[in-house]
Amino acid sequence: MTEIHPDQRVTVLADAQNLYHTAQSVYSRNIDYSSLLSKAAQNRRVTRAIAYVIQADSPDEDRFFDALTEIGFETKIKALKTFGDGSKKADWDVGMCLDAITLAPKVDTVVLCTGDGDFARLAMHLRHEGVRVEVMGFEESSAEELVAAADAFIDLSERADTFLL
């Protein structure tokens, strides 16, 4: 696949829920999105950086969304749905896939910041279309099929102090 070079056009898609849950459950810390975006860019031209977030009406949520925007992420926000039985659901899998497929013809590389194995098929499709796919996630919670489907895997756990606050 394509080697990394400064003229590459890169799109970064960050699954904030996936990253948040691993950072909290394994490290009891938060993601440093500035470091995440910097590493994803690797001195290449970032055409779009999108963070997919869930609105759960929690304290400081709006400050977090604003901080993502200041860092350079466009935020796509979905409300948390609560069902009659009390269960809750919110994910951006379909939205991220649609954005990746839509943006793929305009970029050389798509960086998926997630460990969710549901994105393995997306990674295979993008690679089939000639797009380099890089995955950034925590090794301990990244699906093997996603890692195998990517051109490169960046393990955030290897440099936890860089990627966590």
Secondary structure, 3 states (H helix, E strand, C coil): CCCCCCCCEEEEEEEHHHHHHHHHHHHCCCECHHHHHHHHHCCCEEEEEEEEEEECCCCCHHHHHHHHHHHCCEEEEEECEECCCCCEECCCHHHHHHHHHHHHHHCCEEEEECCCHHHHHHHHHHHHCCCEEEEEECHHHCCHHHHHHCCEEEEHHHHHHHHEC
